[in-house]
């Protein structure tokens, strides 16, 4: 699509800003002219970020600065920005960080599927570009790869990679439908957004976008990722399964889970208990005692794998929103 076509739409960019005084002016200056609103949410940044944005707003009337009195985290800042963008009448809202990692030249790639009605939410994928991936800090690369599988299971979007990527765009119609009280206010924000979009039935599309890494410092520590993310991912997985497969719907997948999980738990519990007992007695376990937990485990694992297979193909495929650029819409 020609980027000039986006000038027909009401597009807003939301920038959560915290300690980005060295980069924010360059980020604002690089945002293309077809963006109608630039909403900068100063998340109680202790540096000169707010002052610099105010100066920029005097030259660019598209810029709107919102100041938080206390730090709410990236998720809290984005919630403020998303709600304000919807209030301003935006049709598409894009999240960009204020540290310069997200190049505006890739905005058309994020916007096109939304404008053409082929997705409800688009997000960047840094792992499609091997050359730029080599420039990603090693620990950040390991952390993202390690969390990707659990994030897929937690969100239900098995075909989506790099779920922690914060460069995304969303159709504004979905903003009022999002349960912001269920969306994480800090670094788990992007993953919890995906988990709640899945429950709405939104179509999410990956867009290959290489990240740029300069002199900015990530405030997300490896320790925090290791100790905070896994429990949140586990809660997200359990919540998604419960709501999707037992509250909103009840299918053969639900039956597989109800039968498979108890069989696995019984097989492990009974088998370990009997193994300890007979080992302490110094006598071999009877054949029946061995076969019972073994068969329970095999059957339980088979049922669980069948449930996972069904979940893999249950990812939303029909967008909830309609094309915004009807004249340029062509079915894929």
Helices and strands as residue ranges (DSSP letters): G 3-8, E 11-17, H 24-30, E 37-42, H 49-59, E 63-67, H 73-87, E 92-95, G 104-106, H 107-115, E 121-125, G 126-128, H 130-133, H 138-155, E 168-171, G 172-177, G 180-182, H 189-200, E 204-208, H 222-224, I 225-229, H 230-242, I 243-247, H 252-281, H 287-312, G 326-328
